[in-house]
């Protein structure tokens, strides 16, 4: 399922836009969120993002369909289960359908050791 970095298409956005919502930033800082999904690719493996002075390195980037999401994936996003994650995403994007075949880019990250 994981693709090699050299097989990834060009980024569609900058890493600074990867996590912008205050609730999500706080989940990352509290260690409750270690992954985020986006419609585009926002980071390369090894790239570093900074949130409120703390640095996080991108460990993995791969494509996944919404239908492949597991409760463990949702927990890495900072939610209890897939349904809670789904409702949160749909609340951010009113009118967006939740299509199991829709593909997203998963960005997994961890704190940079200081």
N, C-alpha and C positions, 0 to 999 in steps of 0.2 A: 504493500500500500504506500509506503514512503518512497518518494522519488529522490533520485540523486540531485544534488544542488546544480550540477551542470546541465541537467535536463529541464530546469525550471525556466519558465518564460520570464521576460523582463518584468521588473516591478511596475505596478500601476499607480503606486502612491509612495509617500515617504514614511519612514518608520515613526516620525514624530506624530503622525496621524493614527497610528495603530491603536492606541488606547487613549481616549480623550474624555470620556464621561467620568465625572467625579466618583460615582459609586464604583465603577470598574477600577479606577486608579487606587482607591482605598482598598479594594479586595486584593489587588496585586501587592500593595505595600504590607497588608496583613498576612500575606502568604496563602490566601484563599483562592487566588486566580493565577494559574500558571499557563494558560492558553487563551487565545482569542481567535475567533473566526471572522473573516472578512470576505466580501465579494471579489476583492482583488488581492494581489500579492504586495504587501507593504514592507517586507523585510527579507534580507538574505540571512542564511545561517551564519552565525558569528557576529552579526551586527548588534550594536548595543543601543538600547533605548534608555532614556533617563526620565524618571517620574519623581517629582518633588525631591530632587537631589540624590535619589537612589538609582543605581544602574542595574539593568537586567540584560542578559545576553540571550539572543535568539538561538535556541538549541536545535530546532527542527521546523521545517516549513513543508507542508504537503497539501494536496487536494483531497477533499472528502465530500461525499454527498450527504445531504441532511438526513437521508434515510439510513445512513450508516452510523449516525450518532448513538452512543451508548450513555447510560447513566454515569459511567466513569468519565466520559468526555465532558458531560455537563458539569460534573463536580470539578474538573480542571478549569472550567469556565467560571466557577464560583457559585454554582446552583446545586440543589439537591438531586435533581433528575432532569431527564430530557424535557418533560412537559413543562417544568418551571422555566427552563432555559428558553423553550419555544415561546411561551407566553411573554417573557421579557423581550425577546427579539421582536415579536409581533407588536408589542406596545411601542417600541422605538420606531417601527416602520408601519404605520397604519395603512391598511389596504394591501400590504404585501402578502401574497399567498405563501404558505409553507409547503413547498414541493419536495417530496422525498428524493427526487432525481436531481434537484438543484445542487450544483457543486459550489463549495466555498474553499477558501484557503485557510488552513489551520496554521497558526503561528504559536509554537511552544517556546517558553522562555523560563529562565531561572535567574536568581540574584547573582550579581557579580561579586565574588569574594573580595573583600577590601583588605 
